[in-house]
Amino acid sequence: MTGELVEYTTPAQQSNRGYLAVPNAGTGPAVIVIQEWWGLVDHIKDVADRFAAAGFVALAPDLYHGETTTSPDEAGRLMMALNIEQTARDLKGAIEYLRSHPAVQGNRVGTVGFCLGGQLSLMAACENPEVGACVDFYGIHPQVHPDFSRLACPVLGFFGANDEMVTPEAAKALEARIRAADRAVEFHVMPSAGHAFFNDSRPEAYHPEAARQAWEKTLGFFRQHL
């Protein structure tokens, strides 16, 4: 790990922490990296490091406030117990922290999230006009319902053709809702990939070719819009 844990304040003057990674060049555009249902684990920190290596200032907020797990049952419990209003404040605080960070170039922030985080990436983009680009990797949370009429940035999404949690049909329906709000959206359904295909810490789920393609498209998307 090349980043560090930092603390930031939410709009309600509450304290939260996140993992911050800064590029070697010292400055770059800002990206919020939003965790899967496991919490702020090493994989998500590594993704933030990868963004920094690509020239971005990346912050992964700790939305479980110190809790992590490797158990799917516990991860499901933590996801469903998530206080959505508090999470929205945590994400807004993270966005403001990055926008005011001396290493950040520009005043727009990108959001990218995985699984639980993918849906939260959409929510953050809808609730914060400072978000200039939003990426959703196979997002899911039954209690998160973004208001796409408030979306002020383009959306890029990646889903697995063999995903049983977020099926291709569910991805198409989500894309249609964003288009119905007259917002720019581009979704990709990756052949032979399942849920969590980007997570290289899970050999049973990781799909190297789909992950490579999605990563390259994500970097190009953020470079274009941030």
PEVEN-V765166 format. One record per residue. N is the residue number from 0. SS is DSSP state (@ for helix, = for strand, . for the rest). Layout:
n=N ss=SS
n=N ss=SS
This chain:
n=0 ss=.
n=1 ss=.
n=2 ss=.
n=3 ss==
n=4 ss==
n=5 ss==
n=6 ss==
n=7 ss==
n=8 ss==
n=9 ss=.
n=10 ss=.
n=11 ss=.
n=12 ss=.
n=13 ss=.
n=14 ss==
n=15 ss==
n=16 ss==
n=17 ss==
n=18 ss==
n=19 ss==
n=20 ss==
n=21 ss=.
n=22 ss=.
n=23 ss=.
n=24 ss=.
n=25 ss=.
n=26 ss=.
n=27 ss==
n=28 ss==
n=29 ss==
n=30 ss==
n=31 ss==
n=32 ss==
n=33 ss==
n=34 ss=.
n=35 ss=.
n=36 ss=.
n=37 ss=.
n=38 ss=.
n=39 ss=.
n=40 ss=.
n=41 ss=@
n=42 ss=@
n=43 ss=@
n=44 ss=@
n=45 ss=@
n=46 ss=@
n=47 ss=@
n=48 ss=@
n=49 ss=@
n=50 ss=@
n=51 ss=@
n=52 ss=@
n=53 ss=.
n=54 ss=.
n=55 ss=.
n=56 ss==
n=57 ss==
n=58 ss==
n=59 ss==
n=60 ss==
n=61 ss=.
n=62 ss=.
n=63 ss=.
n=64 ss=.
n=65 ss=.
n=66 ss=.
n=67 ss=.
n=68 ss=.
n=69 ss=.
n=70 ss=.
n=71 ss=@
n=72 ss=@
n=73 ss=@
n=74 ss=@
n=75 ss=@
n=76 ss=@
n=77 ss=@
n=78 ss=@
n=79 ss=@
n=80 ss=.
n=81 ss=.
n=82 ss=.
n=83 ss=@
n=84 ss=@
n=85 ss=@
n=86 ss=@
n=87 ss=@
n=88 ss=@
n=89 ss=@
n=90 ss=@
n=91 ss=@
n=92 ss=@
n=93 ss=@
n=94 ss=@
n=95 ss=@
n=96 ss=@
n=97 ss=@
n=98 ss=@
n=99 ss=.
n=100 ss=.
n=101 ss=.
n=102 ss=.
n=103 ss==
n=104 ss==
n=105 ss==
n=106 ss==
n=107 ss==
n=108 ss==
n=109 ss==
n=110 ss==
n=111 ss==
n=112 ss==
n=113 ss==
n=114 ss=.
n=115 ss=@
n=116 ss=@
n=117 ss=@
n=118 ss=@
n=119 ss=@
n=120 ss=@
n=121 ss=@
n=122 ss=@
n=123 ss=@
n=124 ss=@
n=125 ss=@
n=126 ss=@
n=127 ss=.
n=128 ss=.
n=129 ss=.
n=130 ss==
n=131 ss==
n=132 ss==
n=133 ss==
n=134 ss==
n=135 ss==
n=136 ss==
n=137 ss=.
n=138 ss=.
n=139 ss=.
n=140 ss=.
n=141 ss=.
n=142 ss=.
n=143 ss=.
n=144 ss=.
n=145 ss=.
n=146 ss=.
n=147 ss=@
n=148 ss=@
n=149 ss=@
n=150 ss=.
n=151 ss=.
n=152 ss=.
n=153 ss==
n=154 ss==
n=155 ss==
n=156 ss==
n=157 ss==
n=158 ss==
n=159 ss==
n=160 ss=.
n=161 ss=.
n=162 ss=.
n=163 ss=.
n=164 ss=.
n=165 ss=.
n=166 ss=.
n=167 ss=@
n=168 ss=@
n=169 ss=@
n=170 ss=@
n=171 ss=@
n=172 ss=@
n=173 ss=@
n=174 ss=@
n=175 ss=@
n=176 ss=@
n=177 ss=@
n=178 ss=@
n=179 ss=@
n=180 ss=.
n=181 ss=.
n=182 ss=.
n=183 ss=.
n=184 ss==
n=185 ss==
n=186 ss==
n=187 ss==
n=188 ss==
n=189 ss==
n=190 ss=.
n=191 ss=.
n=192 ss=.
n=193 ss=.
n=194 ss=.
n=195 ss=.
n=196 ss=.
n=197 ss=.
n=198 ss=.
n=199 ss=.
n=200 ss=.
n=201 ss=.
n=202 ss=.
n=203 ss=.
n=204 ss=.
n=205 ss=.
n=206 ss=.
n=207 ss=@
n=208 ss=@
n=209 ss=@
n=210 ss=@
n=211 ss=@
n=212 ss=@
n=213 ss=@
n=214 ss=@
n=215 ss=@
n=216 ss=@
n=217 ss=@
n=218 ss=@
n=219 ss=@
n=220 ss=@
n=221 ss=@
n=222 ss=@
n=223 ss=@
n=224 ss=@
n=225 ss=.
